[in-house]
Structure formats: C-alpha cells, structure tokens
Amino acid sequence: MLPNSRRTFLQTGSGGLIAGLSAWNSTSFAGAPNDKLRVALIGCGGRGTHDAKLFQKEPNVEIAYVCDADRQRLAHTAKAFGLPEAQAINDMRRVLDDRTVDIILVTTPDHWHAPASILACQAGKHVYVEKPISHNIREGRLLIEAAAQNNVKVQHGTQSRSTQMMQEAVKLLRDGTIGNVLVAKCWNIQKRGSIGRGQDTTAPDGLDYDSWVGPATMIPYRTNRVHNRWTWWYHFGTGDMGNDGVHDIDYTRWGLGVDTHPTKISAIGGKYFQDDDQEFPDTQQVTFEYPGNGQPGQRRILIYEQRLWSTNYPRNVDSGAEFYGTAGQMFLSRRGKIQVIDSENKPINVEVTPGAQDDAAHVRNFIAAVREGIPLNADPLTGHLSTSLCHLGNISTRLGRSLDFDPTLETFVGDEVANHLVGRPYREHWGRPQGA
C-alpha cells in the first residue's frame, strides 16, 4: 500500500519497508476538455526537452515548470521554453505542491522514473513517464497501484503503441494474416561508444548530487556515471535492453499477443567488446517462454538479440522484429518498415499506413486520455509487462543462468539470489520540503 500521507514508503523486493520519499495530497485535473493543461518537466536532458516540445505544440497546453538537479541544464532548458527563474526548480517537491499543475513529464535517469511517477500520482497529477517505466520489477507494480489508487492517468513512453503503422500491423497479426503466431524475435543492434575508465571524485559545482541520486543508496560521484552514462550502471540504469531495446521488446510482445509475464527466462551474454567501466552487457541473447495453458498452439516464445558493437544488422535496419506464424512471417520495424510472406515465402500484399515511430501521436493520445477519458495506448500495466522483460533478461544475463518466474507473485521460483534483484534498497534522502 502507498498511504496518502506526508510520509510514504517504497517496498523492496524482499518485502521490507524502507522509509523513502515525502508524499503530497492534491486534487487531480478535473476540468472541461478545453481547459488549459499545465505540464511540469522533471529531467532536463535531451529526451526531456524533446518530449516537452511535443506537449507545448498541443492546443491549450503549456510548460509551467522545468526541474532538474543540474543548475546549468535547468537554466538552459528554462531559457529554451521562455520560463522565468521562478519556474525553473531544482526540487520536484515544489512542483508537486502546486495544485495548478496537471501533468508531470518524467524524463529523469531510470532510477528516478518510478519514484517520481509514484509521487506525482500521490499528488493527484497525471504522468507521462519515459521508458523504462521502472528501475526494477517491484517498482513497476507499485506504480500500477499508485495510478489506480489515485485515479490518475499514467502513459509509458513506448511510442510505437501510438504509431498507426504498428497498430495496423498488429491488427493483421490478430486477424491471422500469418496464422497462429508462436514465436517472435526482435533485435537491438547498433554501435555504442565506450564510457572509458572514470574516477570517483567530488560532484561539480551546480549539480545537486544528493538529489540526483535521490532514493537510491548513496555511492560516490564518478566522472563517467552522470549525464548519459548512468544507463550502463546497475545502480542507476537498466542497460541498453531497458534503454532502447525496450521499444522493440514492447511491440514484439504486443504482436505476439502475450499479456502476462513469462515463466522461463534463459539468457547468455556479457561484455564481449567494450573494455571499460560499464556493468551491463554489450552482447545478449535472451529467450522468454510463455506457457499459456501448456497445450499445443498456446505456448509462445519471445527472443531478444543485442549487439552494441556492430552496424551489420538484419534486413538493413538496426531495430526490428520478425513474427513467425503457422502460415507465414511478418517483419516489422519501428523505423517504418514492414514485409509479410506466406508459408511458401511468397509476398503477401498488405495495406498499412507507412511511418516510423510517432512520438507526437503518443503525446496526443495521453492528452486525450486526460481530457476525455479515452484509453491510454501504453498504460502502466502495459509498460510494466514490457519493461519487466528487460529486468528479467538482465537478471538472467547477470547471474549467468536460466530462471523460473512466477507471473502472479512476480518472484523467482526457489531462487533467493535472483529474488534479491526484484527490488532494491532505498534511502531516506528527503525530510519535509524546506519551509513546509
């Protein structure tokens, strides 16, 4: 449970309660469809600015605040949106306390995604949170509960869900264009740079490192860990499987038609190429099994392939998926590509609207859900089921063994070491807001 009080708690995977974050009571947006929506951006990196500009382009939507622990980034972003100093905040509690704010846009590092979103839900705000929806499996479930308990909308940043071509392609799969789809494979293949070897040192002036670390346990500032490099560290990121691969995993799971967790995860991989500080693998092969009812025709397999040192990828596209059905095959990519063949490898002509991943459509769907109550294309459960595949794959790769998972309990079966990674320890880094 997430109590609506000035003090709230995050539950770790082991079931203990760790005092964590201050909570807020507020009233969610309940205006008429034409009322102005006020948006606060939390996290002023490149992705945050990109998303905020999409919100700003929508009718009767304004960027009311920008918030970041880095004062230089904060000032730059405030200037980009023409905001005065009073609307450039380095403490998100101030933003959550403003009852005139309707939407929180969360584009922080991964370890802040779920905690910031949960706090926003408790404050009665609707949330658009970038991928991945969580830093670990337990956080994703807590966010689902927080959204439901506070009756707010939460949209996950897997934008393919709002891309018309993807929607039409998935409908073809549902309609049986290639028969019963039993297996799907997706890939994330691109050339990533090295993060080198860093040094633990004092955080630079202008960065509130304590707030940047936030609810995570404190570790020293390191020269190759903050701003764009946190992705590769267990403490703050989810590797490239959670950073970019989650997009392909999401629409692959969607097309495969599975709406629960898998029961078996088998992964191999590691750092095959980079000789640097990063902790996550640059190479992975992960297989997930969905048993259904265990009968023929009900079981499914999803395969994820990652190579972060290559530009030689299947079908001349860095990001894609293949769906294998009993009567054919579909190739699909969020880069705007599709090809369908029958069981004799002959082309099947399909009518779909061509187009790459449509970020703007995803924002429009979210705004319409807030104003008009239409369904979200990527609600928190959808985000949780897809993001958890990244967590499961990373855990299996990290431990170097196959794992059995209970989809209902969201724990590994008979594996204490793996279950330790379902959640994480948290620290109490906040008291009451200054002046409260």
C-alpha positions as CSV (number, residue, x, y, z in Angstrom):
1,M,0.0,0.0,0.0
2,L,1.1,3.5,-0.7
3,P,-0.5,5.7,2.1
4,N,-1.7,9.2,1.2
5,S,0.3,10.9,4.0
6,R,3.2,13.3,4.3
7,R,5.4,10.2,4.6
8,T,5.3,7.3,2.2
9,F,7.2,4.1,1.7
10,L,8.6,2.1,-1.1
11,Q,8.5,-1.7,-0.8
12,T,11.7,-3.6,-1.6
13,G,11.7,-7.0,-3.3
14,S,12.4,-8.8,0.0
15,G,9.2,-7.4,1.5
16,G,10.7,-5.0,3.9
17,L,9.6,-1.4,4.1
18,I,12.2,1.3,3.6
19,A,11.3,4.9,4.6
20,G,11.7,6.8,1.4
21,L,10.0,9.8,-0.1
22,S,7.7,12.6,1.0
23,A,4.2,12.4,-0.4
24,W,1.7,15.0,-1.3
25,N,-2.1,15.3,-1.2
26,S,-3.7,17.1,-4.1
27,T,-6.6,17.1,-6.5
28,S,-6.2,15.6,-10.0
29,F,-7.2,17.5,-13.1
30,A,-11.0,17.6,-13.5
31,G,-11.6,20.5,-15.9
32,A,-13.5,20.6,-19.1
33,P,-11.8,19.2,-22.3
34,N,-10.9,22.7,-23.4
35,D,-9.3,23.8,-20.1
36,K,-5.6,24.5,-20.3
37,L,-3.3,21.7,-19.2
38,R,-0.2,22.8,-17.2
39,V,2.8,20.5,-17.6
40,A,5.9,20.2,-15.4
41,L,9.1,18.7,-16.9
42,I,11.2,16.7,-14.4
43,G,14.6,15.9,-16.0
44,C,16.1,18.4,-18.5
45,G,18.2,16.2,-20.7
46,G,17.8,15.9,-24.5
47,R,14.8,13.5,-24.3
48,G,13.0,15.7,-21.8
49,T,13.3,18.7,-24.0
50,H,12.2,16.7,-27.0
51,D,9.1,15.5,-25.2
52,A,8.3,18.8,-23.6
53,K,8.3,20.5,-27.0
54,L,5.8,17.9,-28.2
55,F,3.5,18.8,-25.3
56,Q,4.0,22.5,-26.0
57,K,2.8,22.1,-29.6
58,E,-0.6,20.7,-28.5
59,P,-3.5,23.2,-28.2
60,N,-4.1,24.7,-24.8
61,V,-1.1,23.0,-23.2
62,E,1.7,25.0,-21.5
63,I,5.0,24.1,-19.9
64,A,4.6,25.5,-16.4
65,Y,7.9,24.4,-14.8
66,V,11.1,22.7,-15.6
67,C,13.0,20.8,-12.9
68,D,16.5,19.4,-12.7
69,A,19.3,18.7,-10.2
70,D,21.8,20.3,-12.6
71,R,21.5,24.1,-12.5
72,Q,23.2,24.5,-15.8
73,R,20.8,22.2,-17.6
74,L,18.0,23.8,-15.7
75,A,18.8,27.3,-16.8
76,H,19.4,26.2,-20.4
77,T,16.0,24.4,-20.6
78,A,14.2,27.3,-18.9
79,K,15.6,29.7,-21.5
80,A,14.5,27.3,-24.3
81,F,10.9,27.5,-23.1
82,G,11.0,31.1,-22.2
83,L,10.4,30.5,-18.5
84,P,11.3,32.9,-15.7
85,E,13.6,31.9,-12.9
86,A,10.7,31.2,-10.6
87,Q,9.6,28.4,-12.9
88,A,13.0,26.7,-13.0
89,I,13.0,24.5,-10.0
90,N,15.7,22.1,-8.6
91,D,13.4,20.4,-6.1
92,M,10.4,18.5,-7.6
93,R,8.5,18.7,-4.3
94,R,7.8,22.4,-5.1
95,V,6.3,21.3,-8.4
96,L,4.2,18.6,-6.9
97,D,2.9,21.0,-4.3
98,D,1.5,23.3,-7.0
99,R,-2.2,22.3,-7.4
100,T,-2.4,24.1,-10.7
101,V,0.0,21.6,-12.3
102,D,-2.0,18.9,-14.1
103,I,0.7,16.7,-15.7
104,I,4.2,15.6,-14.7
105,L,6.5,14.7,-17.5
106,V,9.2,12.3,-16.1
107,T,12.4,12.1,-18.2
108,T,14.9,11.6,-15.4
109,P,17.5,8.8,-15.2
110,D,16.0,5.4,-14.9
111,H,16.3,5.1,-11.1
112,W,14.0,8.1,-10.6
113,H,11.3,7.0,-13.2
114,A,9.0,5.1,-10.8
115,P,9.7,7.0,-7.6
116,A,9.0,10.4,-9.3
117,S,5.9,9.0,-11.0
118,I,4.5,7.5,-7.8
119,L,5.0,10.8,-6.0
120,A,3.2,12.6,-8.9
121,C,0.3,10.1,-8.7
122,Q,0.0,10.7,-4.9
123,A,-0.1,14.4,-5.6
124,G,-3.0,13.9,-8.0
125,K,-1.0,14.5,-11.1
126,H,-1.3,12.7,-14.4
127,V,2.1,11.3,-15.5
128,Y,3.9,10.7,-18.8
129,V,6.9,8.7,-17.9
130,E,9.7,7.8,-20.4
131,K,10.9,4.3,-20.9
132,P,11.7,2.2,-19.0
133,I,8.8,2.6,-16.6
134,S,10.9,1.3,-13.7
135,H,14.4,0.5,-12.5
136,N,13.2,-2.9,-11.1
137,I,10.2,-5.2,-11.2
138,R,8.8,-4.2,-7.8
139,E,8.8,-0.5,-8.7
140,G,6.6,-1.2,-11.8
141,R,4.0,-2.9,-9.7
142,L,4.0,-0.1,-7.1
143,L,3.4,2.5,-9.9
144,I,0.4,0.5,-11.2
145,E,-1.1,0.5,-7.7
146,A,-0.4,4.2,-7.3
147,A,-2.1,5.2,-10.5
148,A,-5.2,3.1,-9.6
149,Q,-5.4,4.3,-6.0
150,N,-5.2,8.0,-7.0
151,N,-7.3,7.7,-10.2
152,V,-4.8,9.3,-12.5
153,K,-3.5,8.5,-16.0
154,V,0.0,7.2,-16.5
155,Q,1.4,6.8,-20.0
156,H,4.6,4.9,-20.7
157,G,7.0,6.2,-23.3
158,T,6.9,3.2,-25.7
159,Q,5.7,5.3,-28.5
160,S,5.2,2.5,-31.0
161,R,1.9,1.9,-29.3
162,S,0.5,5.1,-30.8
163,T,2.1,4.7,-34.2
164,Q,-0.5,4.0,-36.8
165,M,1.6,1.6,-38.9
166,M,2.3,-0.5,-35.8
167,Q,-1.4,-0.6,-34.8
168,E,-2.4,-1.7,-38.3
169,A,0.4,-4.3,-38.4
170,V,-0.6,-5.8,-35.0
171,K,-4.2,-6.0,-36.2
172,L,-3.0,-8.0,-39.2
173,L,-1.4,-10.4,-36.8
174,R,-4.5,-10.6,-34.7
175,D,-6.6,-11.2,-37.9
176,G,-4.5,-14.3,-38.7
177,T,-2.6,-12.9,-41.7
178,I,0.3,-15.3,-41.0
179,G,-1.7,-17.8,-39.0
180,N,-1.1,-18.5,-35.3
181,V,2.0,-16.6,-34.2
182,L,4.0,-18.9,-31.9
183,V,7.5,-17.2,-32.0
184,A,8.7,-13.7,-32.3
185,K,12.3,-12.3,-32.4
186,C,13.4,-8.7,-32.0
187,W,16.8,-7.1,-32.1
188,N,18.7,-4.0,-30.9
189,I,21.9,-3.8,-32.9
190,Q,23.9,-0.6,-33.1
191,K,27.4,0.7,-32.4
192,R,27.7,2.3,-28.9
193,G,30.7,4.1,-27.7
194,S,32.9,3.3,-24.7
195,I,32.4,5.1,-21.4
196,G,36.1,4.6,-20.6
197,R,37.5,4.5,-17.1
198,G,36.3,7.1,-14.6
199,Q,37.3,8.3,-11.2
200,D,35.4,8.8,-8.0
201,T,35.6,12.5,-7.1
202,T,33.6,15.4,-5.8
203,A,30.5,16.4,-7.8
204,P,30.9,19.5,-9.9
205,D,29.5,22.9,-8.8
206,G,25.9,23.3,-9.9
207,L,24.9,19.7,-9.6
208,D,22.9,18.7,-6.5
209,Y,24.3,15.2,-6.5
210,D,22.3,14.2,-3.4
211,S,19.0,14.9,-5.2
212,W,20.3,13.3,-8.4
213,V,21.0,10.1,-6.5
214,G,17.6,10.5,-4.9
215,P,16.0,7.4,-3.4
216,A,18.9,5.1,-4.4
217,T,21.6,4.3,-1.8
218,M,24.4,6.8,-1.9
219,I,27.6,6.0,-3.9
220,P,30.4,8.4,-4.8
221,Y,30.1,10.8,-7.8
222,R,32.1,9.3,-10.7
223,T,33.3,11.1,-13.8
224,N,31.7,8.6,-16.2
225,R,28.4,7.9,-14.4
226,V,26.3,11.1,-14.5
227,H,24.6,12.6,-17.6
228,N,24.1,10.0,-20.4
229,R,26.5,7.4,-18.8
230,W,24.2,6.3,-16.0
231,T,22.4,3.9,-18.4
232,W,25.3,1.5,-18.1
233,W,25.5,1.2,-14.3
234,Y,23.4,-1.2,-12.2
235,H,22.8,1.4,-9.6
236,F,21.0,3.9,-11.9
237,G,20.3,2.3,-15.3
238,T,18.9,-0.7,-17.0
239,G,21.4,-1.2,-19.7
240,D,20.6,-0.9,-23.4
241,M,18.0,-3.6,-23.1
242,G,16.0,-1.2,-20.9
243,N,17.2,2.0,-22.6
244,D,16.5,1.2,-26.3
245,G,15.7,-2.4,-26.6
246,V,12.5,-1.9,-24.6
247,H,10.9,-0.3,-27.6
248,D,11.4,-3.4,-29.8
249,I,10.5,-5.7,-26.9
250,D,7.3,-3.8,-26.4
251,Y,5.9,-4.1,-29.9
252,T,7.2,-7.6,-30.2
253,R,5.3,-8.6,-27.1
254,W,2.3,-6.8,-28.4
255,G,2.4,-8.6,-31.8
256,L,3.0,-11.9,-30.1
257,G,-0.2,-11.4,-28.1
258,V,1.0,-12.2,-24.6
259,D,-0.4,-10.2,-21.7
260,T,1.3,-11.6,-18.7
261,H,4.9,-12.3,-17.5
262,P,6.8,-15.2,-18.9
263,T,7.6,-18.2,-16.7
264,K,11.0,-19.1,-18.0
265,I,13.9,-16.8,-18.9
266,S,17.2,-18.0,-20.4
267,A,20.0,-15.6,-21.3
268,I,23.6,-15.5,-22.2
269,G,25.9,-12.6,-22.9
270,G,28.2,-10.1,-21.3
271,K,30.8,-7.5,-22.3
272,Y,32.2,-9.1,-25.4
273,F,33.6,-5.9,-26.9
274,Q,33.9,-2.9,-24.6
275,D,36.8,-2.9,-22.1
276,D,35.5,-0.1,-19.9
277,D,33.6,0.6,-16.7
278,Q,30.1,-0.2,-17.9
279,E,28.4,-3.0,-16.0
280,F,25.7,-4.0,-18.4
281,P,26.3,-6.4,-21.3
282,D,27.1,-5.1,-24.8
283,T,26.0,-8.6,-26.2
284,Q,22.9,-10.5,-25.2
285,Q,20.7,-13.4,-26.4
286,V,17.6,-13.7,-24.2
287,T,14.7,-16.1,-24.6
288,F,11.3,-15.8,-22.8
289,E,8.7,-18.6,-22.7
290,Y,5.0,-18.0,-22.1
291,P,3.3,-21.3,-21.4
292,G,-0.3,-20.3,-21.9
293,N,-2.3,-23.3,-20.8
294,G,0.5,-25.5,-21.8
295,Q,-1.3,-27.0,-24.7
296,P,0.0,-27.0,-28.3
297,G,-1.0,-23.7,-30.0
298,Q,-1.0,-21.8,-26.7
299,R,2.7,-21.6,-25.9
300,R,4.8,-18.7,-27.1
301,I,8.5,-17.8,-27.3
302,L,9.9,-14.2,-27.5
303,I,13.6,-13.8,-28.4
304,Y,15.7,-10.7,-27.8
305,E,19.1,-10.1,-29.6
306,Q,21.5,-7.3,-28.8
307,R,24.9,-6.4,-30.2
308,L,26.1,-2.9,-29.3
309,W,29.4,-3.0,-31.4
310,S,28.0,-3.7,-34.9
311,T,26.3,-2.0,-37.8
312,N,25.6,-5.3,-39.5
313,Y,22.0,-5.9,-38.7
314,P,19.2,-8.0,-40.1
315,R,17.1,-6.6,-43.0
316,N,19.3,-3.5,-43.1
317,V,17.6,-2.0,-40.0
318,D,19.0,-1.6,-36.5
319,S,15.7,-2.1,-34.8
320,G,13.2,-4.7,-35.8
321,A,11.2,-7.8,-35.2
322,E,10.2,-11.0,-37.0
323,F,6.9,-12.8,-36.2
324,Y,6.7,-16.5,-37.1
325,G,3.2,-17.8,-37.7
326,T,1.9,-21.2,-38.8
327,A,1.0,-19.6,-42.2
328,G,3.8,-17.1,-42.8
329,Q,6.1,-14.5,-41.4
330,M,6.0,-10.7,-40.8
331,F,9.0,-8.4,-40.5
332,L,8.2,-5.2,-38.7
333,S,10.4,-2.2,-37.6
334,R,9.6,1.0,-35.7
335,R,11.8,2.6,-38.4
336,G,8.7,2.4,-40.7
337,K,9.3,-1.0,-42.4
338,I,7.1,-4.0,-42.9
339,Q,7.2,-7.1,-45.1
340,V,4.8,-10.1,-45.0
341,I,5.4,-13.5,-46.7
342,D,3.3,-16.7,-46.7
343,S,4.3,-20.2,-45.8
344,E,5.9,-20.6,-49.2
345,N,7.9,-17.4,-48.8
346,K,5.8,-15.6,-51.4
347,P,5.0,-11.9,-50.6
348,I,1.6,-11.0,-49.2
349,N,0.4,-7.6,-50.1
350,V,-0.9,-5.7,-47.1
351,E,-2.3,-2.3,-46.8
352,V,-0.7,-0.4,-43.9
353,T,0.0,3.3,-43.3
354,P,3.8,3.7,-43.7
355,G,5.5,5.6,-40.9
356,A,8.2,5.5,-38.3
357,Q,7.7,5.7,-34.5
358,D,5.3,8.6,-33.9
359,D,6.2,10.3,-30.6
360,A,3.7,13.2,-31.2
361,A,0.8,10.8,-31.6
362,H,1.7,9.2,-28.3
363,V,1.5,12.6,-26.6
364,R,-1.8,13.3,-28.2
365,N,-3.2,10.0,-27.0
366,F,-2.2,10.8,-23.5
367,I,-3.7,14.3,-23.6
368,A,-6.9,12.9,-24.9
369,A,-7.0,10.3,-22.2
370,V,-6.6,13.1,-19.5
371,R,-9.2,15.4,-21.1
372,E,-11.7,13.0,-22.5
373,G,-11.1,9.7,-20.7
374,I,-10.2,7.6,-23.8
375,P,-8.0,4.6,-23.2
376,L,-4.3,5.0,-23.0
377,N,-2.2,3.3,-25.6
378,A,0.5,2.4,-23.1
379,D,-1.0,2.3,-19.6
380,P,1.2,1.4,-16.6
381,L,0.4,-2.3,-16.8
382,T,1.4,-2.4,-20.5
383,G,4.6,-0.6,-19.6
384,H,5.3,-2.8,-16.6
385,L,4.9,-6.1,-18.6
386,S,7.3,-4.9,-21.3
387,T,9.8,-3.3,-19.1
388,S,9.9,-6.3,-16.8
389,L,11.2,-8.3,-19.7
390,C,14.2,-6.1,-19.7
391,H,14.7,-6.6,-16.0
392,L,14.2,-10.4,-16.3
393,G,16.6,-10.6,-19.2
394,N,19.3,-8.5,-17.4
395,I,19.0,-10.6,-14.2
396,S,19.4,-13.8,-16.1
397,T,22.4,-12.5,-18.0
398,R,23.9,-11.1,-14.9
399,L,23.5,-14.3,-13.0
400,G,24.5,-16.5,-15.9
401,R,21.7,-19.0,-15.6
402,S,18.1,-19.7,-16.6
403,L,15.4,-18.7,-14.3
404,D,11.8,-19.7,-13.4
405,F,9.4,-16.9,-12.7
406,D,6.0,-16.8,-11.1
407,P,3.9,-14.3,-13.1
408,T,1.4,-13.9,-10.3
409,L,3.7,-13.3,-7.3
410,E,6.3,-11.6,-9.5
411,T,9.1,-13.5,-7.9
412,F,11.6,-16.1,-9.0
413,V,10.8,-19.7,-8.0
414,G,13.2,-21.1,-5.4
415,D,16.0,-18.6,-6.1
416,E,16.9,-16.3,-3.3
417,V,19.8,-14.6,-5.1
418,A,17.6,-13.7,-8.1
419,N,14.8,-12.5,-5.9
420,H,17.2,-10.1,-4.2
421,L,17.2,-8.3,-7.6
422,V,13.4,-8.0,-8.0
423,G,13.6,-4.8,-5.9
424,R,16.3,-2.7,-4.4
425,P,17.3,-0.9,-1.1
426,Y,16.2,2.7,-0.7
427,R,17.4,5.6,1.4
428,E,15.5,8.3,3.1
429,H,17.1,11.3,1.4
430,W,14.2,13.8,1.9
431,G,12.6,15.2,5.0
432,R,9.9,17.8,4.7
433,P,10.4,20.4,1.9
434,Q,12.2,23.5,3.0
435,G,9.7,25.9,4.6
436,A,6.9,23.3,4.8
